């Protein structure tokens, strides 16, 4: 999952960034309103963590922009203790949850996981697609009840595909989702095929079906249709 953290307290921003990287998320950061606004305009994020009070503007405006551009992005507000009105306004305009400073990183992680389950896995810790089953908490994948041995990128791929099943996913969006914003600067996305091909082989070796359909010149679909 790809997360954007918008926070102007640099020490806290770095602390959150390092923690989430250890939890194996793809993390992007912004420490000011204009930087966050530019990132939101260009890239897509699964989860965005937004501090309401920012240099140069309000996190509430960023939430409104997020909902207009990427309505499926999960939004978690970071707020000060005395900002009840801002929290309620944020929830009213589309935020999913909030956490109040100071907070433990473990609590932040728990709220992120809960938000991912609600947004992408219908609230369940496990999600199935025919014979393929994913446990989002343990980050494990089973095919016909046999556990697959996957790399971090392969797990991220299968989770991304199942969360977006039956939808066309471009190579660009796959690259950004797994490697971060600036991967769009590479000359081509041929490296994606290697990871997809390895994932296909492991699923088929466990007796699973290859549901990945290549849409030539565009990207991929994960579908049984």
DASUL-V983715 format. One line per field, one symbol per residue. burial: b if it has 9 or more other C-alpha atoms within 8 Angstrom, else e. A space follows every 50 residues. Layout:
# DASUL-V983715
burial=???
This chain:
# DASUL-V983715
burial=bbbbbbbbeeeebeebbebbbeeebbbbbbbbbebbbeebeeebbbbbbb bbebeebbbbebbbbbbeeeeebbbbbbbeeeeeebbebbbeebbbbbbb eeeeeeebbebbbbbbbbbebebebbbeeebbbbbbeeebbbbbeeebee eebbbbbbbbbbebbbeebbbebbbbbbebbebeeeeebeebeebbebbb ebbbebebeeebeebeeebbbbbee
